[in-house]
């Protein structure tokens, strides 16, 4: 997931506003999450001298009876104090009556905590973004890229920054081999990877082996598809058999995956070449990992944002042709904004998460991070597909036709989002008007999207409950108020009843956001405007974030604020977003490709790495 506050509601996007909103978001999400039972209130009371054997799981009393359980400290007064956290006010008689019920709940919780819950064990209830009126996925699989790539560039640097689609064409016509292309990227990884801190593990032997096999197959007339022979990097929360997959976090830094994730297998079957495992913010949050801070190639003094930190950084710096990222709440969009890459967060359920670290089962998505919009479609054509091993996987074909123009399409926009937008977003909207599609003003639902973020905190706290309950969360490098350990502790005070109410709000958001797309093909807007990033992550709608221009900014924190009082600024990329209906990636990428060409900024790369 991204820096959690990055996507709180805002009328327009600028760094200062986003920083303030992110802090407010985190405050609300963590402190406002003070609502689960007495369970936590009681479990925090330690009985001095008691052992785990006396209490079951640490701090959870068992066998409580009467108005006060012996040695437990649980009384009607305890309930009265807990009510203050829960925003409740029971009578004394009501507390007396429910005391034994609460005691039995604690016993049940202790029993549940004693069960082994591996990270890949999903809840029984699975999220499905489709409503009865939702659009259907394409009937046929199609990938038809646009245009002509011209001839192979003369320098290795130019080749390294070329699009994956172009590289594929040059591989097929014999202009370059996969081995040479792989060697170009491995050389760049050796030269630049260290200063960007964007790799956990580099796999040169595997890469060259796969490249040679790709060349052999092409020479024999076997073409595995648009990614055949194309080198990529994989986010380090996605399993690759026999290779370290550390989840970016100290407790798992020596973890070796036993099997390939489904997305890894599909890329292997598609002939892609695995270069390295790219850094992920610890437990899929931010850009801080156990080995350091992943850097932004446009300003290495600041982090790359995250949590697909290394994927975005490496792609922007030309260290791979494309990369794989994941998103729970901004982890593709946010680093793409910071690093100037083009990231596609697909429809929830399109890409199997089997073999990927689970953070939030109802929100996690896997998608491509590239330098060009059309490349995201090339990657999606390979990794899309139903997988029975992922309970949330949907049967959905992927279709992209880049040969058609935008005539007959409708691009929606929310006028209010642009009232205080910066020049880059306004220029992107004006460029959209020139694409040949119909422009239509739309209204964006006014709902408390930020409140939904507690779902992220609760699911993540469950996915990594052992770190909290075993007091191992202090092993994580990042320990401030906004970091996972504090959020996981705080969200345990959120009540189950209120959580169900949140899920009902989510259903309302699904219906109202879905209705926005009834009369438009895509929606364009600033990345973080109107809570759209938060809302569409919870509804499962796809989003393409692409570089739209540049601005001068001081070095920033992970939340977008100036890191210090320095007046030095750096020319850094700015992004805009295109959202689509469920399974609407074809329209999203087509509009994104046309907008990319109209804006004319996609071929500018970070100067320090363009050597």
Secondary structure as UniProt FT lines:
FT   HELIX           4..7
FT   HELIX           15..31
FT   TURN            32..33
FT   HELIX           38..43
FT   TURN            48..49
FT   HELIX           52..55
FT   TURN            58..59
FT   TURN            70..72
FT   HELIX           76..86
FT   HELIX           92..113
FT   TURN            119..120
FT   TURN            132..133
FT   STRAND          142..144
FT   HELIX           156..160
FT   HELIX           164..172
FT   TURN            173..174
FT   HELIX           178..196
FT   STRAND          199..202
FT   HELIX           204..219
FT   TURN            220..221
FT   TURN            226..229
FT   STRAND          231..235
FT   TURN            236..237
FT   TURN            241..242
FT   TURN            247..248
FT   HELIX           250..252
FT   TURN            253..254
FT   HELIX           262..269
FT   TURN            270..271
FT   STRAND          273..278
FT   TURN            282..283
FT   STRAND          288..289
FT   TURN            290..291
FT   STRAND          292..293
FT   STRAND          295..296
FT   TURN            297..298
FT   STRAND          299..303
FT   HELIX           309..316
FT   TURN            317..318
FT   STRAND          322..327
FT   TURN            331..332
FT   HELIX           333..339
FT   STRAND          342..345
FT   TURN            348..349
FT   TURN            354..355
FT   TURN            361..363
FT   STRAND          365..370
FT   HELIX           373..383
FT   TURN            388..389
FT   TURN            391..392
FT   STRAND          399..401
FT   TURN            402..403
FT   TURN            407..408
FT   STRAND          410..413
FT   HELIX           415..418
FT   HELIX           423..433
FT   STRAND          438..441
FT   HELIX           449..452
FT   HELIX           453..463
FT   HELIX           465..469
FT   TURN            470..471
FT   HELIX           473..475
FT   TURN            481..482
FT   HELIX           484..491
FT   TURN            492..493
FT   HELIX           496..516
FT   TURN            517..518
FT   STRAND          522..526
FT   TURN            527..528
FT   HELIX           529..531
FT   HELIX           532..539
FT   STRAND          543..553
FT   TURN            558..559
FT   STRAND          570..580
FT   TURN            582..583
FT   HELIX           585..599
FT   TURN            602..603
FT   HELIX           607..609
//
